[in-house]
Amino acid sequence: MTVTLPAPRTPDPRTAPTLRWGVLGPGYIARESATALRAETDQVIQAVASRDLGRAQGFADDFGVHTAYGSYEELVNDPEVDIVYVATPHSEHHAQALLALEAGKHVLVEKAFARNASETREILDTAKDKGLLAMEAMWTRFLPGIDVVRQCLEDGLLGKVENVFADHGQPLYPNGPQRLSDPALAGGALLDLGIYPTSFASFALGGIESVTATGRLAAEGVDAEETILVTGATGGRGLLHATMTSRTPTTASINGTAGRLELGDPDDPHSSWYAPSRVRFVSRDAGTDISWEPEDRTHGLHFEFCEAARCVDAGLTESALLPAAETLRIMEVLDEVRAQVGVRYPGE
């Protein structure tokens, strides 16, 4: 029997309804997203806001944004803005998402969605009450390659999924962004890096039922590294790892009774499983070894924006590709990991 990998069903980003976006926080991820949006979509960045008007104006100049604001309140009350992208540090997501929702704006909130499950629940409940979209910007979930994986799982290509391995390590501490070492900004490896393998395991295992974690702390009290063992809804296990002190292979695999899927390429130092990358299927007897390759590895952040635009156009308050309940459960898992590792943010 000849086995082929399915083609992704991801719609052409140019066909997504055009929304006018407001950006809260003109930092690195907002700049990367704006670059992808300009190159690959018809979405419009209408406004940008920062507490530092000069930073906002610099972003506006660089990306052709119509309006720059020196306060978040001004942006969320701009009638020309349809939806707000919250791209500030984790510690700010809760207040700023609520600010936008109370102003009647849909929100796309960077991962991690908030500091903890309690904040996440309040954002999601507010959005539901107001009939607005609140979606987590976990960009991996919306990539074409992940839809290839999704179809393989739906079609039973792997048989029963037994285990998942996923790793994400970047040398971001102690010489990286200051926010990562600051407990007040919900710094540490988990919410920046560990959320990727955690979300992936939830996706591959049909949800996460239990979690056991160990790790080590940085001098500032944030988590520097964690290893996480999870059990999925159907009994499969996941072994997950994240660190902000070293560069790791950053690969992932889903392993079943009939074969495995591998994401990323350990022989390519620029490949990361959570970004546009190869998807490889190897059958149990190794008689079949086939791969799917993305057409473009340059951009990928734009797919989540286009999914949000489609949801808003359809009157939906959540995306079927990453439902609100799963965003909440993943935050509950991250809370459990922090409790076991010994990390608590100020004010919790």
N, C-alpha and C positions, 0 to 999 in steps of 0.2 A: 504494500500500500504506500502510495506517495503522500508524504505529508508536506503541506505548505503553510506558511504563516499568513494569517489574514491581513488584508490591507486596513490601515486605520480608517475609521469612520468620521474622523474629525473634520468638521466643515471648514471650507476655505475661510480664513480670517477676514477676507475682504467682503464676504457676504453677511457678516454680522451687522445688525442695525447700529447706526452711528449714534453714540452717546457723547454728551459733553461732560468731560471728567474734571473734577477738582482734586488736586493732589495736596495732602497734608504731609509736610516733611520732605524737603527737596534734597534728600541725602543720596547715598550710593544706590540703593535698590530702586528708588524713584527715578534716578537718572538711567539706570539700566532698562527699566520698564518703558520710560519715555522713548528711548532709542529704538526699542523693539516695536512700540506702537507706531512710531513715525515710519519705520521701514516696512512694516508688514500689514498694517491695518488702515482703515478709514476712521478710526476713533479720533476724537478731538480733545486735546487737553486744553480746557477753557480757562482754568485758573490754578494758581499754586499759592500756598500759604506757608509761612514760617514765622516764628516769633522774631526773627531777624529779617526785616524787609529786604535788606541787601542780598541775603541768600536767596530769597524768593525771586527777586528781580533778576539775579544771575541765572537762575533756572529758566525763568520766563524768556530771557534773551537767548539762551542756548537752544531752547526747543520751540520757539515761536509761540509761546503761550500768551493769550490775550491779556490776562490780568494777574498781577502779583499783589498779594495781601501780606500785611504785617501781623495779622491775627487770624486764628482759626475760625473765630466767630464770623468774621466778615465773609470768609469763603463759603461756609455752610449756608449762609443766608443769601448768597448770590443766586438770583432767579435764573441765571444763565447756566447754572451747574445742575446736571441731572443726577450725578452719582459721585460719591467721594471715595477716593483711594487713600486709606490710612497707611502711611509708610514711615511712621515715627518709631522710636524705640518701644519695645514691648510694654513698658510701664505706662505708656500713654494711650495705648489702644482702647482701653475700656472707656475712658472719659471722652476721647475724641470720636469714637464710634457712636456713643450715646448722643454727643453734641450734634452730629450729623443726622442721626435718626430723628431726634427731637425737632430738627429743622425740616423734616420731611424728605430727607435725602437717602437714597439707597447707599449701601457701603460695601466696598471690597476691602477687607482688613488683612494686612500682611500677617503671615505666620510668624511666630505663634499668635493665634487669634487674640489672646489676652495673656495676663500673667498666670491665671488659674481658672479652674472650672466655674467658680462662683461668678467671676467677671464675665466669662463666656456666656453663661446662662442668662445673665441680665441683658446682655447685648442681643442675644437671639430672641429672648422673650419680648423685648421692646420692638424689635423688627417685626415679629409675628403680629403683635398687637396693632401695629401701625400699617400692616400690609406692605412692608418694604423688604427688599432683598438685603440680606446680610450674609456675605460669602467669605470664606477663608481663602486667602491668596496663597494656597499651597500649589505652586505652579506645576509641579511634577504631575499631579493628578490629571491635568488637562492636556498633556503632551500627546501627540499622535502615537509615539511608541508605547505609552501606557495603555492606550486603547488597543493596541496589538496584544499586550499582556492581558487586558481585560477580556478580550474575546477568547484567548486561549484558555483562560480560567472558566469562562462561561461554557465553552464547548467541551470541557473535560480533557483537553489535550494532555495535561500532566497527570491524569488520574487523580487519586486522592492526594491533596497537598499535605505533605508530612512536616516540612520545615522551611523556614525562610531565614536567610542570612542577609544582613544589610549593615553597611559601615559608612561613616562619614567623619573624616578627620581632616582638619585644616589648621595650619600653623598660625593661629590668630592671637595667641597669648604667649608671652606678655607684651609683645610689640605690635599688636593689632589695634583695632578700634577700642578706645577707652571705655565705651559703654559695656563691652563684654566683661570687664573686670569690676563693674559697679553694681552691687546688689540693688541699689535704689532704682536702677534702670532695668532690673530683671535680667542682668547679665549672666554669663556662663555658657557652657557648650550646649545644654539641653534645648533651650528654646530657639537657638539659632541653628544648630546642627542636628541634635538628637531627635528633633521633631520629624526630620525626613525619614530615617529608618523606622520610627514609630508609626508614622502615618502609612508608610509602605507596608509594614507588617499587618496593620489593621485592614488595609485594602486586600492583601493577598490571603489572609486567614479568615476573612469574613467577619472581622471584628476581633477585639481583644477581650478575653475574659479575666485573665489574671496576670500579674506582673511581679517579678523579683528583680531587684537592681542593686548594684554595688558601684562605687565610684570613688573619686578623690576630689578634694576641694583645693582651689587656689588660695593663696594667702589672704585674699580679700573676702573669702567666704562663699564665692560663687563656685559652681561645679566646673572643674577642668576636664573631667572625663567620666563616662559612665558605660557600663556594660549591662544590658537589660535582657532578661529572659521573659518572654511572653507566651501565653497559651491562647490559641485562637478559639473561635466559637465551635469549630468542628474537631478540635483536639490537636490540630497542628501546633508546632512550636516555632518561635522566632528567637534568634540570637542576634542582638542588635548592639552596635557600638558607636560611640561618638567621642571625639576629643577635639579640643581647640589648641593643643600643644604640639601636634605633629601632623604631617601629611600622610594619610593612610591610602591604601589602594582605592577606596571609595567605589566599591562594587557591590552588587546585590544579586541574589539568586532566589528563585522559588523552586522547591524540589518536591516532586511528587512520585507516586508509584509507577508512573509510565514515562517519566522524563523530567527534565528541568529547563527552566528559563534563566539565562544569565543576562544581566544588564550592566552596561559599562564595559570597559576593555582594560584589564590590568597592564597590558603591554603599551598602552597609550597614556602618557602622563597627563594629557589634557582631557582625558575622558572621565566623566562622572556619571554614575548610573541615574542620578536624579535629574539630569539635564538631557537634552536631545542626544541619544546615544544608541548604539547597537543593541538589538534584542536577539539573543541566540537561543535556539532550541536544540537540546541534545536528548535523544531518546534514551530509554533505560539501558538498552543494549549497545548504545553508542553507534547504532547503524544509521541513524539519521542525525545530521548536524547541519542545520540551516540557520540563516540569519536574516533579519530585517534591518535595513539601514535608513536613518532619517535622510530626507532630501536636503535639509539645512541644519547644521549644528550651530549656526551663528546666533540665532535668536530662539526664544522659547517662552519668554515671560508674557508675550502678547496673547497666548491662547486663553489664559484665565480671564483676561479682560473681555475677550470676545464671548466667552461663555457667560460672563456676567451680563453683557449687553443683550444676549439672546434671552436670558432669564427675565430681565427687566421688560423687554419687549413682549414677552409671553405672559406677563403678570405674575411671575413666580416669585416666591420669597426665599427659595433655596434652589441649589443645583442638584440634580440627580447624580452627578459625578462626584460630589462631595457634600452629602446632606448635612443639615445642621446637627442632627443627632450624632453623626460621626465626628464632626468637629468637636462637639461637647465631650464625647467619650474619649477622644484622643487627649484632650486637656485633662480629663480625670486621670488618665494613665500617667501623664507627665507630672501631675500632682503627686501621684503615688511614688513615682521615681524620686522626686525631690525629697519626699518624706523619708524614704529609705536611705537616700544618700546623705541627707542632713542639710538641705538648703531651704532657707526661708527668706522671703523678701520683706523688706521693711514695710510695716503697715498691714501685713496679712494677719 
